Amino acid sequence: MTKKIIFSILAAAVVFFAAGANAGLDMQDGKWEITTEVEMPGMPIKMPTVTVTECLTSKAPVPPASDEGEKGEGMECKVVEQKVSGDTITWKVKCSGSSGESEGSGKVTYKGDRMEGVMKMKAKHGGEVMEMTSTMKGRRIGKCD
């Protein structure tokens, strides 16, 4: 698998959180630092941890990502199912683009100024199938700029 495909999936993953968020979540609006660790069975090396800083609100708990990968590597993703129960958002998503197709599901739970979540994706590129699990942890670090 190429880094382009992996990056496209990671960049698209943030989109899954953004569609239809619920204002009743136990989360504090502000600037959040979100760290993601990715595990991919069969990869000879551990993927690097990725940390991003974003302004989040209860109406948009994680904003949509732009794919900053190479031209032509963009993924278009659509949330096909989403549910909010208490402080937890769960979803299913399908993506397609020049780097292949993928589908997945995820879950994020907010606790005031903290959040934790997991997302599982299965990507098809050519004849290969790649599975990955992303574990996320986030914390509010202040007011938005």
Secondary structure as GFF3:
##gff-version 3
##sequence-region A 1 145
A	DSSP	alpha_helix	3	13	.	.	.	ID=ss1
A	DSSP	alpha_helix	15	18	.	.	.	ID=ss2
A	DSSP	beta_strand	30	39	.	.	.	ID=ss3
A	DSSP	beta_strand	50	56	.	.	.	ID=ss4
A	DSSP	beta_strand	75	85	.	.	.	ID=ss5
A	DSSP	beta_strand	88	97	.	.	.	ID=ss6
A	DSSP	beta_strand	100	111	.	.	.	ID=ss7
A	DSSP	beta_strand	114	125	.	.	.	ID=ss8
A	DSSP	beta_strand	128	142	.	.	.	ID=ss9
###
